[in-house]
Amino acid sequence: MVVIVLTAVWDIALPRARPSYEMAWIQAIYARKETAAARIAGPKVVLIGGSANHFGFSAEQIGREIGAHVVNLGTHAGLGADYILARGKRFLKRGDTAVLALEYHLLQASPPTDIASSFVSMFDPRYIAAAKAAEIPRFVWGISPQRLLSATVQRTIPYTSPLYRTETVTELGDETAGSNEEITLAMRAAARSYTPIQPLGLRSDRPLPSISSFVQWAHANGVIIKYVWPPIVGRSAYATDPRYSELFSTIRDTFEGLAVTVLGQPSDFFLGEDELLDTFYHANQRGRLRMSNQLARVLDPRAKDGEPRIGAGAVVPSARAIFP
């Protein structure tokens, strides 16, 4: 009884506590992005993934180039594929197109991270009902008093970074930060130091359960699903090391085995070092422009460089008309 009472008190008090800047940022950009998705009455294209999606693509630019309503629902890869996909379902409806741009490590099974457990316990307890039974305790007691105290102390220090600010996110969920003026010498040095990702031991006959269930749900509910390679800094090993050829082939086989169209090639979405922001998955404004154009081209080959196919005030065609 003591445990039950303390848990109830903790869960009631937790949403009223001050979150860390990171948790507050995730919640605020989710609110902005989901408001945009809910506002669109007709079919739309929804970009789903972590921060590689958030920083790497511009929904506004892609929408102009392909002539469709597009929303950027990318957030934080630390939330994990299970949560990101479950949350994406809430704002998809029949006739929509979901473009999955999940970071490579999200395709591999892993337990909930501290970011996911903290965020769910503070902002989205409704997700706990859909979580795996073994993971429920992690979400119920997702943030310790020590971490909450640390977040409280952190919030007494003014936040001065130009990055990870809600005000730099547009109404369509696009990030606008990342100009050359915001890229420090340390960021440029880091861009040159990033090593290739680990060649994950994925199997095409064993897709992540949350991906399989998401695809099954989408097919049953008239939602079109496509997979696109996430933006990431390019490395020569991806072309020369056979382990990466095997990885990319496995990922393609996995999604095609689920009847999901795979868009383009991994190399289409390799970023140059001069296109990076603060991590190997985050594009700056220059990289975001090129990645968005690449995605527009593989979504609709009729799209041209930065040139909308419909004029101002024209009726945007339905997603089904563009993506049969």
Secondary structure as a PSIPRED ss2 file (coil, helix, strand):
# PSIPRED VFORMAT (PSIPRED V4.0)

   1 M C   1.000  0.000  0.000
   2 V H   0.000  1.000  0.000
   3 V H   0.000  1.000  0.000
   4 I H   0.000  1.000  0.000
   5 V H   0.000  1.000  0.000
   6 L H   0.000  1.000  0.000
   7 T H   0.000  1.000  0.000
   8 A H   0.000  1.000  0.000
   9 V H   0.000  1.000  0.000
  10 W H   0.000  1.000  0.000
  11 D H   0.000  1.000  0.000
  12 I H   0.000  1.000  0.000
  13 A H   0.000  1.000  0.000
  14 L H   0.000  1.000  0.000
  15 P H   0.000  1.000  0.000
  16 R H   0.000  1.000  0.000
  17 A C   1.000  0.000  0.000
  18 R C   1.000  0.000  0.000
  19 P C   1.000  0.000  0.000
  20 S C   1.000  0.000  0.000
  21 Y H   0.000  1.000  0.000
  22 E H   0.000  1.000  0.000
  23 M H   0.000  1.000  0.000
  24 A H   0.000  1.000  0.000
  25 W H   0.000  1.000  0.000
  26 I H   0.000  1.000  0.000
  27 Q H   0.000  1.000  0.000
  28 A H   0.000  1.000  0.000
  29 I H   0.000  1.000  0.000
  30 Y H   0.000  1.000  0.000
  31 A H   0.000  1.000  0.000
  32 R H   0.000  1.000  0.000
  33 K H   0.000  1.000  0.000
  34 E H   0.000  1.000  0.000
  35 T H   0.000  1.000  0.000
  36 A H   0.000  1.000  0.000
  37 A H   0.000  1.000  0.000
  38 A H   0.000  1.000  0.000
  39 R H   0.000  1.000  0.000
  40 I C   1.000  0.000  0.000
  41 A C   1.000  0.000  0.000
  42 G C   1.000  0.000  0.000
  43 P C   1.000  0.000  0.000
  44 K C   1.000  0.000  0.000
  45 V E   0.000  0.000  1.000
  46 V E   0.000  0.000  1.000
  47 L E   0.000  0.000  1.000
  48 I E   0.000  0.000  1.000
  49 G E   0.000  0.000  1.000
  50 G C   1.000  0.000  0.000
  51 S H   0.000  1.000  0.000
  52 A H   0.000  1.000  0.000
  53 N H   0.000  1.000  0.000
  54 H H   0.000  1.000  0.000
  55 F H   0.000  1.000  0.000
  56 G H   0.000  1.000  0.000
  57 F C   1.000  0.000  0.000
  58 S C   1.000  0.000  0.000
  59 A H   0.000  1.000  0.000
  60 E H   0.000  1.000  0.000
  61 Q H   0.000  1.000  0.000
  62 I H   0.000  1.000  0.000
  63 G H   0.000  1.000  0.000
  64 R H   0.000  1.000  0.000
  65 E H   0.000  1.000  0.000
  66 I H   0.000  1.000  0.000
  67 G C   1.000  0.000  0.000
  68 A C   1.000  0.000  0.000
  69 H C   1.000  0.000  0.000
  70 V E   0.000  0.000  1.000
  71 V E   0.000  0.000  1.000
  72 N E   0.000  0.000  1.000
  73 L C   1.000  0.000  0.000
  74 G C   1.000  0.000  0.000
  75 T C   1.000  0.000  0.000
  76 H C   1.000  0.000  0.000
  77 A H   0.000  1.000  0.000
  78 G H   0.000  1.000  0.000
  79 L H   0.000  1.000  0.000
  80 G H   0.000  1.000  0.000
  81 A H   0.000  1.000  0.000
  82 D H   0.000  1.000  0.000
  83 Y H   0.000  1.000  0.000
  84 I H   0.000  1.000  0.000
  85 L H   0.000  1.000  0.000
  86 A H   0.000  1.000  0.000
  87 R H   0.000  1.000  0.000
  88 G H   0.000  1.000  0.000
  89 K H   0.000  1.000  0.000
  90 R C   1.000  0.000  0.000
  91 F C   1.000  0.000  0.000
  92 L C   1.000  0.000  0.000
  93 K C   1.000  0.000  0.000
  94 R C   1.000  0.000  0.000
  95 G C   1.000  0.000  0.000
  96 D C   1.000  0.000  0.000
  97 T E   0.000  0.000  1.000
  98 A E   0.000  0.000  1.000
  99 V E   0.000  0.000  1.000
 100 L E   0.000  0.000  1.000
 101 A E   0.000  0.000  1.000
 102 L C   1.000  0.000  0.000
 103 E C   1.000  0.000  0.000
 104 Y H   0.000  1.000  0.000
 105 H H   0.000  1.000  0.000
 106 L H   0.000  1.000  0.000
 107 L H   0.000  1.000  0.000
 108 Q C   1.000  0.000  0.000
 109 A C   1.000  0.000  0.000
 110 S C   1.000  0.000  0.000
 111 P C   1.000  0.000  0.000
 112 P C   1.000  0.000  0.000
 113 T C   1.000  0.000  0.000
 114 D H   0.000  1.000  0.000
 115 I H   0.000  1.000  0.000
 116 A H   0.000  1.000  0.000
 117 S H   0.000  1.000  0.000
 118 S H   0.000  1.000  0.000
 119 F H   0.000  1.000  0.000
 120 V H   0.000  1.000  0.000
 121 S H   0.000  1.000  0.000
 122 M H   0.000  1.000  0.000
 123 F H   0.000  1.000  0.000
 124 D C   1.000  0.000  0.000
 125 P H   0.000  1.000  0.000
 126 R H   0.000  1.000  0.000
 127 Y H   0.000  1.000  0.000
 128 I H   0.000  1.000  0.000
 129 A H   0.000  1.000  0.000
 130 A H   0.000  1.000  0.000
 131 A C   1.000  0.000  0.000
 132 K C   1.000  0.000  0.000
 133 A H   0.000  1.000  0.000
 134 A H   0.000  1.000  0.000
 135 E H   0.000  1.000  0.000
 136 I H   0.000  1.000  0.000
 137 P H   0.000  1.000  0.000
 138 R H   0.000  1.000  0.000
 139 F H   0.000  1.000  0.000
 140 V H   0.000  1.000  0.000
 141 W C   1.000  0.000  0.000
 142 G C   1.000  0.000  0.000
 143 I C   1.000  0.000  0.000
 144 S C   1.000  0.000  0.000
 145 P H   0.000  1.000  0.000
 146 Q H   0.000  1.000  0.000
 147 R H   0.000  1.000  0.000
 148 L H   0.000  1.000  0.000
 149 L H   0.000  1.000  0.000
 150 S H   0.000  1.000  0.000
 151 A H   0.000  1.000  0.000
 152 T H   0.000  1.000  0.000
 153 V H   0.000  1.000  0.000
 154 Q H   0.000  1.000  0.000
 155 R C   1.000  0.000  0.000
 156 T C   1.000  0.000  0.000
 157 I C   1.000  0.000  0.000
 158 P C   1.000  0.000  0.000
 159 Y C   1.000  0.000  0.000
 160 T C   1.000  0.000  0.000
 161 S C   1.000  0.000  0.000
 162 P C   1.000  0.000  0.000
 163 L C   1.000  0.000  0.000
 164 Y C   1.000  0.000  0.000
 165 R C   1.000  0.000  0.000
 166 T H   0.000  1.000  0.000
 167 E H   0.000  1.000  0.000
 168 T H   0.000  1.000  0.000
 169 V E   0.000  0.000  1.000
 170 T C   1.000  0.000  0.000
 171 E C   1.000  0.000  0.000
 172 L C   1.000  0.000  0.000
 173 G C   1.000  0.000  0.000
 174 D C   1.000  0.000  0.000
 175 E E   0.000  0.000  1.000
 176 T C   1.000  0.000  0.000
 177 A C   1.000  0.000  0.000
 178 G C   1.000  0.000  0.000
 179 S C   1.000  0.000  0.000
 180 N H   0.000  1.000  0.000
 181 E H   0.000  1.000  0.000
 182 E H   0.000  1.000  0.000
 183 I C   1.000  0.000  0.000
 184 T C   1.000  0.000  0.000
 185 L H   0.000  1.000  0.000
 186 A H   0.000  1.000  0.000
 187 M H   0.000  1.000  0.000
 188 R H   0.000  1.000  0.000
 189 A H   0.000  1.000  0.000
 190 A H   0.000  1.000  0.000
 191 A H   0.000  1.000  0.000
 192 R H   0.000  1.000  0.000
 193 S H   0.000  1.000  0.000
 194 Y C   1.000  0.000  0.000
 195 T C   1.000  0.000  0.000
 196 P C   1.000  0.000  0.000
 197 I C   1.000  0.000  0.000
 198 Q C   1.000  0.000  0.000
 199 P C   1.000  0.000  0.000
 200 L C   1.000  0.000  0.000
 201 G C   1.000  0.000  0.000
 202 L C   1.000  0.000  0.000
 203 R C   1.000  0.000  0.000
 204 S C   1.000  0.000  0.000
 205 D C   1.000  0.000  0.000
 206 R C   1.000  0.000  0.000
 207 P C   1.000  0.000  0.000
 208 L C   1.000  0.000  0.000
 209 P H   0.000  1.000  0.000
 210 S H   0.000  1.000  0.000
 211 I H   0.000  1.000  0.000
 212 S H   0.000  1.000  0.000
 213 S H   0.000  1.000  0.000
 214 F H   0.000  1.000  0.000
 215 V H   0.000  1.000  0.000
 216 Q H   0.000  1.000  0.000
 217 W H   0.000  1.000  0.000
 218 A H   0.000  1.000  0.000
 219 H H   0.000  1.000  0.000
 220 A H   0.000  1.000  0.000
 221 N C   1.000  0.000  0.000
 222 G C   1.000  0.000  0.000
 223 V C   1.000  0.000  0.000
 224 I E   0.000  0.000  1.000
 225 I E   0.000  0.000  1.000
 226 K E   0.000  0.000  1.000
 227 Y E   0.000  0.000  1.000
 228 V E   0.000  0.000  1.000
 229 W C   1.000  0.000  0.000
 230 P C   1.000  0.000  0.000
 231 P C   1.000  0.000  0.000
 232 I E   0.000  0.000  1.000
 233 V E   0.000  0.000  1.000
 234 G C   1.000  0.000  0.000
 235 R C   1.000  0.000  0.000
 236 S C   1.000  0.000  0.000
 237 A H   0.000  1.000  0.000
 238 Y H   0.000  1.000  0.000
 239 A H   0.000  1.000  0.000
 240 T H   0.000  1.000  0.000
 241 D C   1.000  0.000  0.000
 242 P H   0.000  1.000  0.000
 243 R H   0.000  1.000  0.000
 244 Y H   0.000  1.000  0.000
 245 S H   0.000  1.000  0.000
 246 E H   0.000  1.000  0.000
 247 L H   0.000  1.000  0.000
 248 F H   0.000  1.000  0.000
 249 S H   0.000  1.000  0.000
 250 T H   0.000  1.000  0.000
 251 I H   0.000  1.000  0.000
 252 R H   0.000  1.000  0.000
 253 D H   0.000  1.000  0.000
 254 T H   0.000  1.000  0.000
 255 F H   0.000  1.000  0.000
 256 E H   0.000  1.000  0.000
 257 G H   0.000  1.000  0.000
 258 L C   1.000  0.000  0.000
 259 A C   1.000  0.000  0.000
 260 V C   1.000  0.000  0.000
 261 T E   0.000  0.000  1.000
 262 V E   0.000  0.000  1.000
 263 L E   0.000  0.000  1.000
 264 G C   1.000  0.000  0.000
 265 Q C   1.000  0.000  0.000
 266 P H   0.000  1.000  0.000
 267 S H   0.000  1.000  0.000
 268 D H   0.000  1.000  0.000
 269 F H   0.000  1.000  0.000
 270 F E   0.000  0.000  1.000
 271 L E   0.000  0.000  1.000
 272 G C   1.000  0.000  0.000
 273 E H   0.000  1.000  0.000
 274 D H   0.000  1.000  0.000
 275 E H   0.000  1.000  0.000
 276 L E   0.000  0.000  1.000
 277 L C   1.000  0.000  0.000
 278 D C   1.000  0.000  0.000
 279 T C   1.000  0.000  0.000
 280 F C   1.000  0.000  0.000
 281 Y C   1.000  0.000  0.000
 282 H C   1.000  0.000  0.000
 283 A E   0.000  0.000  1.000
 284 N C   1.000  0.000  0.000
 285 Q H   0.000  1.000  0.000
 286 R H   0.000  1.000  0.000
 287 G H   0.000  1.000  0.000
 288 R H   0.000  1.000  0.000
 289 L H   0.000  1.000  0.000
 290 R H   0.000  1.000  0.000
 291 M H   0.000  1.000  0.000
 292 S H   0.000  1.000  0.000
 293 N H   0.000  1.000  0.000
 294 Q H   0.000  1.000  0.000
 295 L H   0.000  1.000  0.000
 296 A H   0.000  1.000  0.000
 297 R H   0.000  1.000  0.000
 298 V H   0.000  1.000  0.000
 299 L H   0.000  1.000  0.000
 300 D C   1.000  0.000  0.000
 301 P C   1.000  0.000  0.000
 302 R C   1.000  0.000  0.000
 303 A C   1.000  0.000  0.000
 304 K E   0.000  0.000  1.000
 305 D C   1.000  0.000  0.000
 306 G C   1.000  0.000  0.000
 307 E E   0.000  0.000  1.000
 308 P C   1.000  0.000  0.000
 309 R C   1.000  0.000  0.000
 310 I C   1.000  0.000  0.000
 311 G C   1.000  0.000  0.000
 312 A C   1.000  0.000  0.000
 313 G C   1.000  0.000  0.000
 314 A C   1.000  0.000  0.000
 315 V C   1.000  0.000  0.000
 316 V C   1.000  0.000  0.000
 317 P C   1.000  0.000  0.000
 318 S C   1.000  0.000  0.000
 319 A H   0.000  1.000  0.000
 320 R H   0.000  1.000  0.000
 321 A H   0.000  1.000  0.000
 322 I H   0.000  1.000  0.000
 323 F C   1.000  0.000  0.000
 324 P C   1.000  0.000  0.000
